[in-house]
Amino acid sequence: MKKLLLAALILTGLASCTENYSNGERIGVITQLSYTGVKWKSWEGHLNVTQTGMNSSVPFDFSVDNNNEDPAVIKQLQAAAEKGWKVKLVYHQTRGKNWFNNRGETSHFVTKVEVLDTALTSLFHEQGRAGRVVDTIYVVIDKSEVKKHTEKK
């Protein structure tokens, strides 16, 4: 009986993986978000991390924790992925392996989404165009120089 109880405690500890190993934030553009899984369905995503306006080569894969699934977080993730918004993801990382992937496929679980920039997508809508941002490049247009150039002609 003691062996069975010990085995059950060990399996519960391996399966739940509730230990909070680290907390952090990542900023970038969500390029993939899907509801996936064979036995346990979970929200999985991919963030292209940005640093000082440039995309980095460091990808960030994340999950939404099935144990603490927040519909508001999922709604914001979906909107950001669809519209190409720049976001800050607040997450916690679990220590060890999520053995049965019952909480999600990664060990990084998003708890909060903050929208940082929607200006690029509003640019399309102001001009009556449909579209979304796939990648970002920051360009500064100095209108005073444009005026000077057109006045000379």
C-alpha positions in Angstrom: 0.0 0.0 0.0 2.9 2.4 0.8 4.5 1.7 -2.5 1.3 2.5 -4.4 0.8 5.7 -2.4 4.4 6.8 -3.1 4.1 6.0 -6.8 0.8 8.0 -7.0 2.5 11.0 -5.3 5.5 10.9 -7.7 3.2 10.7 -10.8 1.1 13.6 -9.5 4.2 15.7 -9.0 5.5 14.9 -12.5 2.2 15.5 -14.1 1.2 18.7 -12.5 4.6 20.5 -12.7 3.2 23.5 -10.7 6.6 24.8 -9.6 7.2 28.4 -10.7 10.8 28.4 -12.0 10.9 31.9 -13.5 8.8 34.9 -14.5 9.4 37.1 -17.5 8.3 39.3 -20.3 8.8 39.0 -24.1 8.0 41.7 -26.7 7.3 41.0 -30.3 4.8 40.0 -33.0 2.7 36.8 -32.7 3.2 34.8 -35.9 1.3 31.7 -35.0 -1.5 30.8 -32.6 -3.4 27.5 -32.7 -5.6 25.3 -30.6 -3.9 22.0 -30.9 -3.4 18.6 -29.2 -4.4 15.0 -29.5 -5.5 14.1 -26.0 -5.4 17.5 -24.2 -6.1 20.5 -26.4 -4.2 23.7 -25.6 -3.5 27.1 -27.1 0.1 27.2 -28.5 1.8 30.1 -30.1 5.0 31.5 -31.5 6.3 35.0 -31.0 8.9 36.7 -33.2 10.9 38.6 -30.5 11.8 42.2 -31.3 14.6 44.2 -29.9 14.8 48.0 -30.5 12.4 47.8 -33.4 14.3 44.9 -35.2 13.3 41.3 -35.3 15.7 39.0 -33.5 16.5 35.5 -34.5 15.4 34.2 -31.1 12.0 32.6 -31.4 9.7 32.2 -28.4 7.2 29.4 -28.2 4.5 29.7 -25.5 1.4 28.0 -24.2 -1.7 29.1 -22.4 -2.0 27.0 -19.2 -5.0 24.7 -19.4 -5.2 24.8 -15.6 -5.6 28.6 -15.6 -7.1 29.4 -19.0 -8.2 33.0 -19.2 -10.6 33.8 -22.0 -9.5 37.4 -22.1 -5.9 36.4 -22.7 -6.9 34.1 -25.5 -9.0 36.8 -27.1 -6.1 39.3 -27.0 -3.7 36.7 -28.4 -6.1 35.9 -31.3 -6.5 39.6 -32.1 -2.8 40.3 -32.0 -2.0 37.3 -34.2 -4.7 38.3 -36.7 -3.8 42.0 -36.9 0.0 41.9 -36.5 0.1 43.9 -33.3 3.3 44.3 -31.3 2.6 42.9 -27.8 4.3 42.2 -24.5 3.7 38.7 -23.2 4.0 38.2 -19.4 4.7 34.6 -18.6 5.9 32.1 -16.0 8.1 29.2 -16.7 7.7 25.8 -15.0 10.7 23.8 -13.9 11.1 20.3 -15.2 9.1 18.6 -17.9 5.4 18.8 -18.4 5.4 15.0 -18.8 1.9 14.5 -20.2 1.5 17.9 -22.0 -1.8 18.2 -20.1 -1.2 21.9 -19.4 0.3 22.8 -22.7 3.2 21.8 -25.0 5.8 24.2 -23.7 7.0 25.2 -20.3 6.3 28.9 -20.9 2.7 29.8 -19.9 1.4 33.2 -20.8 -0.6 34.9 -18.1 -1.1 38.4 -19.5 -1.0 40.2 -22.9 -0.3 43.9 -23.2 -0.8 45.5 -26.7 2.1 47.9 -27.3 1.6 49.1 -30.9 -1.4 48.9 -33.3 -0.2 52.0 -35.3 1.1 49.9 -38.2 -2.2 48.2 -38.8 -4.2 51.4 -38.5 -2.1 52.7 -41.4 -3.8 50.2 -43.7 -7.3 51.0 -42.6 -6.9 54.8 -42.8 -6.0 54.4 -46.5 -8.9 52.0 -47.1 -6.6 49.0 -47.7 -6.9 45.6 -46.2 -3.8 43.8 -44.9 -1.8 42.9 -41.9 1.8 43.4 -40.8 4.0 40.3 -41.4 7.3 42.0 -40.4 8.2 45.4 -39.1 10.8 47.9 -40.3 10.8 51.4 -38.8 11.0 54.2 -41.3 11.0 57.9 -40.4 9.7 60.3 -43.0 10.6 63.9 -42.5 7.8 65.8 -44.1 9.7 69.1 -44.0 12.2 67.7 -46.4 9.5 66.5 -48.7 7.9 70.0 -48.8 11.3 71.6 -49.6 11.9 69.2 -52.4 8.4 69.7 -54.0 8.7 73.5 -53.6 11.9 73.6 -55.6 10.2 72.0 -58.7 
